[in-house]
Amino acid sequence: MLPPIANRFVAGETPAETVEHVRRLNDRDVKALVNLLGEHYDDREPAAADAAAYHTLIDDIADADLEAAVSVKPSQLGLDLGETVFREFLDELVDHAADRDVFVWIDMEDHTTTDVTLEAYEELARAHEGGVGVCVQANLKRTRADVERLADVPGKVRFVKGAYDEPASIAYKDKAEVNREYKDLLAYAFEHFEGGIAVGSHDPEMIDHAIACHDEHGTPFEIQMLMGVREDAQYDLADEYEVWQYVPYGNRWKSYFYRRVMERKENLWFAVRAILGR
């Protein structure tokens, strides 16, 4: 059972608990990106098990008529075992999701996975005429060229600042520089993309910038935030814009929970209050 201290950031350990969380979100006009926690497998068996769990999750979403998508990590689908294993599991997953009309997001991991992830996204998005999304990270110096390449791909692109500690030779390290790059990337996307823009940020300044770009160009977009972070803002934004919440679940919740707690002082204070029972 998931302890109360973690249930702000993780929907539960089981698909049933997660489906109920998604229903509650949908009732408040927020959609869900559902992620089964797990990554970096060096054995085929756990990668195959998680792939199978995603197939079941896709059926659960479709059968319940939920406004939800699935979000998968390449290393969770066996990328550490080789590109062939990754593409086998991902291709089967996207094919199944397309049959059930469920969208699939491919998360981005560290820079060593960027090329294979983007290649898989581009190929699958073109093959299915959409139905697939990918994440790009503003802190990587290569991302501007990647975004230009993806402008005519019929899928969706999620823009994030980037959470991995990448080498200075390939990544911007200064926070202000990353923010400028993020804004520039959004401005380019709203001008050159026909749609499929996802703003993956909790930063009010970045969200306001995206809204201003939308008002200028009219390009459709959505806002994506994590479960447990600025949820009141998510519900308020959903009154006017399309909002998706990233919803993790599963029994591998500890490392994810601790990352959320340590990255923002507000989350740490929440955890302390939970421990003290206040």
N, C-alpha and C positions, 0 to 999 in steps of 0.2 A: 504494500500500500504506500502511496506517495505521502510523505509527511507534510503537515500543514505549512512548514517553513518554505517548501519548494513549490507549492501549488499556485503561487502567483505567476510563476514563469513557465510551468510545465502543466499541460492539460490533464495528465494522468499517465498511468502505466499501460492501460488497455485501450484498444480501438473504441470500445463502447463508451468509456469515459470521454474520449476525445470527440466522438460524434455528438455527445450531449453538450460539450463546450461549444462546438461549432453551431449547433442549433441555437444556443443562447446568443452567440454573436450575430447570427443571421437575423434573429428577432430584433436586433438593434441596428440592422442595416450594415453590418460589417461582415465581410467575407473572410475566408480562412485559407491560409497556406499551411498544409499539414505536413509535418516532418517527423519521421520516425528517427529517434536519436540513435546515432551510430556512425562510425567513420574509421578509416585507415585499417582495413582488414588485410592480414597477410596470409589468409587461408580462404579458399573458395566457399567453404561451407557457410560461414556467417554472412558473406555477401549474398549467397543464394537464398538464405533464410530471409534476409531483409528485403530482397527483391520480391520474394513470394509474399511477404507481408504487405508490400506496396500494392501488389496486384489485388489482394483482398481489400485493402483500404480503398482503392479505386472503385471496386464494386460496392463497398459500403456507402461511399459518397454518392455514387450514381443511384443506387437503390433508394436512398433516403432523400434524394432530390435536394441535396445541400448545395449552397453556394460556396464551393470549396475547390481547391486545387491541391496537388501534392508537390512537395519540394524535396529533391534528392541531392545528396553529395556524391560526386564521382568516386571518391575513395570508399564510400559506402557500398557502391556497386562494383567494387573490385578493381579500381584503377591501379592500386598498388601492386596488383598481380599482373598487370599488363593491359594495354589498350584493347586487345581482343576480348578479354573477359568483360571489361567495362562496357564495350559496345554491344556485346551479346545481351547483357542484362538490361541496359538502357533501351536498346532498340525494341526488345520484347515489351518493356514497360510502356514505352510511348505508343506502340501499336495497340496495346490493350486499352490504354487511356483514350486513344482516339476513337476506338470502337464504343466506349462508354461516355464519350463527350466530356472527359475530365482533363483539365489542363495540367501540364507537367512543367515545373520549374527545375532547371539544372543549376544548383548552387555553384559558386566559384570558390575554390580553395587557394592555396598559395601559388606563386607565380610559375612553379614548375608544371602546373596542371593547366595553364591558361590555353595553350595551343590546342591540346586534345579536346578540351571542354568546348571551346568555340567552334572547332571543326565539327564535333558531334551535333551541337546546336544548329549550326547552319544547315547541315545535311538533313537533319530530321525536320526542321521547320519548313524547309523547301519541299520535302517529300510529303508532308502532311498539310501544306498550305497554312501553316500556323499551328496552334495547339501546343507550342513549346516555348519556353522562355529561358533566358540565361542572365547571369549576373556579371556586371563589369565593375571594376574597382578604380575609383578616381585617383588613388595614390600611386598607381602604376603609370610610368611615363609612356608606355605603349598604348594606353587605353584610348587616347584620342584617335589614333589610326584604326584601332579595332572598331570603335563606334562608327567611324566613317564607312568601314567595310560592311557593317551590319545594317546600315540605314535602309537597305531595300529588302532585307530578309523578312518574310511574312510571319514573324513571331513577336515576342515581347522581350524587352531589355530592362533589367532592373539596375538602377544606378545606386551604388553605395560608395562610401568614402574608402573603405578597405580596412580590415581588422588585423591583417597579418603583418608581422614585423619583417618587412622585406629589405633587402640590401639597398643602400643609398644610391648605388650605381643604376638601379632600375626603378626606384620609387622616390616620390617626394616625401620628405620626412617632417617638414615644417607644417604645422596645423593650418596656418593661414594659407599656405601654398596649396594644400589639399583642398581647402574650401574654395579657393579661386578656381581650381581645376574642376571641381564638382559643378560649380555654377556654369562654367564655360561648356562643359559636356552637356548639361541640361539645355542650355541655350541652343546648342547645335542640334540636339535631338528634337526639340520642339519646332525648330525651323525646318529640319530635313526629314524627319520621320513622319509617316502618315498616321501613326498611332503606336500602340504597344509600348508606351513609356511607363515605367514603374519607378517611383521615387522612394527608394529604400532608405529613409532617414527619420530620426526623431528630432532633428535640429529645426526649430521653428523658422530660422533664417532661410534654410534650404527649401523648406516647404513653401514659404512665402514666395521665394524666387520661382519655384516651379509654377505656382498659381499665376504669378505675373506673366511668365512665358506662355502659359495656357491662355490667359486672357488676350495676349497679343496675337497668338497664332491660331488659337482654337483647336490645337492638337489634343486628342483624347489622352488621358493619363490616369494613373491610379497612385495612391499613397500606400506604402507598406511599412508596418511597424511590428515590433516584437510583442508577443504576449507579455503582459506585466509591466510594460514601459509606456508611460504617458497614455494610459487607456482612456482617461477622460477626454483627452485631445482627440483620440481616435473616434470616439462616439460623436464628439462635436463636429469634427471634419466630415463624418459620414452623413451629416444632414445635408451637405452640399456636394461632396465629392465621393468618388469611389475609393473605399478604404478596405485594405486587406490586413489581417493580423497573421503574423507568422506563429504557428501553433505547434510546438514540439510535444512529443509524447514518447513513452517507452520506459523501460527499466534502466536505461543508461543515462539517468537524469543528473547524476551527481556532478560530473564535470561541467555540464551545461549550466546547471544552477550556480555553481561557484563562479563561472565566468560572468554571468549576469550580475551577481552580487558585487564582484570586485570592480566592474567597469564603471560604475556610477555610485557616488556617495549616497544618493537617495535610495538605491537598491540595498546598499549595505545597512542603512538605517532601518529599512523595512525588515531585513533579516534579524537584526538585533532585537527589534520590537517583538518579532514573532517568537524568538527564543525566550524572551522575558515574559511572554504571554500577555502583552499589552496591545 
